[in-house]
Amino acid sequence: MQIIDWLTEFGLTNQEATIYITLQTEGVLTGYEVSKLTGISRSNTYTALANLTEKGASNLIEGEKKLYSPVPVEEFCASKLRRLEKTAGKICKEMPERRAEYQGYVTIQGRENILDHMINMIMKAEKRIYLSMHKAIIGELEEYLAEALKRDLKIVIITNGSLDLPGATVYPSDKRMNEIRLITDSSRAVTGDIKDHSSTCLYSSKENLVELLKDSLTNEIELIKIRGDR
């Protein structure tokens, strides 16, 4: 179940996530009932239930029998996010400053990591953003691009089809599903392929890569104009 993977990102183990889902489905249960419903051994079930209580995902009801009640999922997620935000603030405050940004070429692997990196580039951009990629991938960046437009950034996009991004300059062109190119502030660039299982991109702030991609995008736009697609 994908929801188990999502819950593990909130600090639960697979067994704890399975038990939490069972509690959410069934309601208040004893440890024995949880074990029977999930097929998890009783010893592991009681350990997981104790951990769930400690992690704020369940509450213990003392009585003739020990009962476990699930914390509503909205409350559990909201509490986790608040704690993560506080922790993130402390980490950013206490982390030593980097002496200088690495000027070489960095390989980024994994679809989610690449998307996160592009989102961070867009959020940090101060003047302009250039993108060349398939509309489906832009859809995953759209809310951050819309926010950048509210900050009066110049945004130029080459993609297949139209976009609901008033204020952006969009050039229609056939795009490969996986190929991406992104430049921000004429100082940072990322290029490569983004796929579900084998995504790899190259990121750099080196001038030669940025200029190479800028020239490539400029030429692509000129060809679109010549063909009369715009």
C-alpha positions in Angstrom: 0.0 0.0 0.0 1.4 3.4 -1.0 0.0 5.0 2.1 2.3 2.9 4.2 5.3 4.4 2.3 3.9 7.9 3.0 3.4 7.2 6.7 7.0 6.1 7.0 8.0 9.6 5.8 6.3 10.8 9.0 8.6 8.6 11.2 6.6 5.4 11.4 8.0 1.9 10.6 6.1 -0.3 8.2 4.6 -2.3 11.1 3.6 0.8 12.9 2.0 2.3 9.7 0.1 -1.0 9.2 -1.2 -0.9 12.8 -2.1 2.8 12.6 -4.1 2.2 9.4 -5.9 -0.8 11.2 -6.7 1.4 14.2 -8.0 4.1 11.8 -10.2 1.6 10.1 -11.5 -0.4 13.1 -11.4 2.1 15.9 -10.5 1.3 19.5 -8.8 -2.1 19.8 -6.8 -4.2 22.2 -3.3 -5.3 21.4 -4.5 -8.9 20.9 -7.2 -7.7 18.4 -4.6 -5.6 16.5 -2.3 -8.6 16.3 -5.1 -10.9 15.0 -6.3 -8.4 12.4 -2.8 -7.5 11.1 -1.1 -10.9 11.4 1.8 -9.2 13.2 3.1 -11.2 16.2 1.8 -10.1 19.6 5.2 -9.1 20.9 5.9 -6.9 17.9 2.3 -5.5 18.0 2.7 -4.3 21.6 6.1 -2.8 20.8 4.6 -1.0 17.8 1.6 0.2 19.8 3.9 1.6 22.5 5.9 3.4 19.8 2.7 4.8 18.1 1.6 6.2 21.4 5.1 7.8 21.9 5.0 9.2 18.4 1.6 10.8 18.8 -0.3 8.4 16.5 -2.4 6.6 19.1 -3.7 7.1 22.6 -3.7 4.5 25.4 -7.0 4.0 27.2 -6.4 2.4 30.6 -9.1 0.1 32.1 -9.8 -3.5 32.6 -8.1 -4.0 29.3 -5.6 -1.8 27.6 -7.2 -0.2 24.6 -5.6 1.8 21.8 -7.4 4.6 20.1 -6.0 6.2 16.9 -5.2 9.9 16.8 -7.1 11.4 13.8 -4.9 11.4 10.7 -5.3 15.2 10.2 -4.1 15.9 13.8 -1.2 13.4 13.5 0.0 15.0 10.2 -0.4 18.5 11.4 1.5 17.8 14.6 4.3 16.2 12.7 4.5 19.1 10.3 4.7 21.7 13.1 7.5 19.8 14.8 9.4 19.4 11.5 9.0 23.1 10.8 10.4 24.0 14.2 13.3 21.5 13.8 14.0 22.8 10.3 14.3 26.3 11.7 16.8 25.1 14.3 18.8 23.2 11.8 19.0 26.2 9.4 20.0 28.5 12.3 22.7 26.3 13.7 24.2 24.8 10.5 27.6 26.3 9.7 27.7 28.5 6.7 29.2 27.1 3.5 32.4 28.9 2.6 31.7 28.9 -1.1 29.2 27.3 -3.5 30.7 24.4 -5.4 31.3 25.5 -9.0 31.6 22.1 -10.6 29.1 19.7 -12.0 26.8 17.8 -9.7 24.8 14.7 -10.7 21.3 14.5 -9.2 19.6 11.1 -9.2 16.0 10.1 -8.5 12.8 11.6 -9.8 11.7 13.2 -6.6 15.2 14.6 -5.8 15.3 16.2 -9.3 11.8 17.7 -8.9 12.7 19.0 -5.4 15.9 20.6 -6.8 14.0 22.3 -9.6 11.4 23.6 -7.1 14.2 25.0 -4.9 15.8 26.7 -7.9 12.5 28.3 -8.9 11.8 29.4 -5.3 15.2 31.0 -5.0 15.1 32.7 -8.4 15.2 36.5 -8.3 14.9 37.7 -11.9 14.2 35.2 -14.6 13.4 31.5 -15.2 13.7 29.6 -18.5 12.3 26.1 -18.9 12.1 23.6 -21.7 10.3 20.4 -20.9 7.1 18.3 -21.3 3.8 19.8 -20.1 3.3 16.9 -17.7 6.5 17.8 -15.8 5.7 21.5 -15.8 2.4 20.6 -14.2 4.4 19.4 -11.1 6.1 22.8 -11.0 3.1 24.9 -11.9 2.2 26.3 -8.4 5.8 27.4 -7.8 6.0 29.0 -11.2 2.7 30.8 -10.5 4.2 32.1 -7.2 7.3 33.3 -9.1 5.1 35.2 -11.5 3.5 36.9 -8.5 7.0 38.0 -7.6 7.3 39.7 -11.0 9.9 37.2 -12.4 10.3 36.8 -16.1 9.3 33.2 -17.1 9.9 31.8 -20.6 8.7 28.2 -21.2 9.1 25.9 -24.2 6.6 23.0 -24.0 3.9 21.1 -25.8 0.5 22.7 -25.6 -0.8 25.7 -23.6 -0.4 26.4 -19.9 -2.6 28.3 -17.4 0.2 30.6 -16.3 -0.9 34.2 -17.2 2.2 36.4 -17.5 4.6 33.6 -18.7 5.9 33.6 -22.2 5.1 30.1 -23.7 6.5 28.8 -26.9 4.7 25.6 -28.2 6.9 22.8 -29.4 7.0 19.1 -29.4 8.9 17.9 -26.3 10.2 14.6 -25.3 8.4 13.3 -22.3 11.6 12.9 -20.1 14.0 15.6 -21.2 14.3 18.7 -18.9 16.2 21.9 -19.1 15.9 24.7 -16.5 17.9 27.9 -16.1 17.4 30.5 -13.3 18.9 34.0 -13.1 21.3 33.1 -15.9 23.5 31.6 -13.1 22.2 28.1 -12.4 21.2 25.3 -14.7 19.9 21.7 -14.7 19.6 19.4 -17.6 18.9 15.7 -18.1 16.2 13.1 -18.1 13.5 12.6 -15.5 11.8 9.2 -15.4 10.0 7.1 -12.9 12.8 4.6 -12.3 16.0 6.0 -13.7 16.2 9.7 -13.5 19.6 11.5 -13.8 20.3 15.2 -14.2 23.3 17.4 -14.2 23.3 20.6 -12.2 25.9 23.4 -12.2 26.4 27.1 -11.7 29.4 27.0 -14.1 29.2 29.7 -16.7 30.0 27.4 -19.6 27.1 25.0 -18.9 24.6 27.9 -18.3 25.7 29.6 -21.5 25.5 26.4 -23.5 21.9 25.8 -22.3 20.9 29.4 -22.9 22.2 29.3 -26.5 20.3 26.0 -27.0 17.0 27.5 -25.7 17.5 30.6 -27.7 18.1 28.6 -30.9 15.0 26.5 -30.1 12.9 29.6 -29.7 14.2 31.0 -33.0 13.4 27.8 -34.8 9.8 27.9 -33.4 9.4 31.5 -34.7 10.8 30.5 -38.1 8.4 27.6 -38.4 5.5 29.9 -37.5 4.4 27.9 -34.5 4.1 31.2 -32.6 
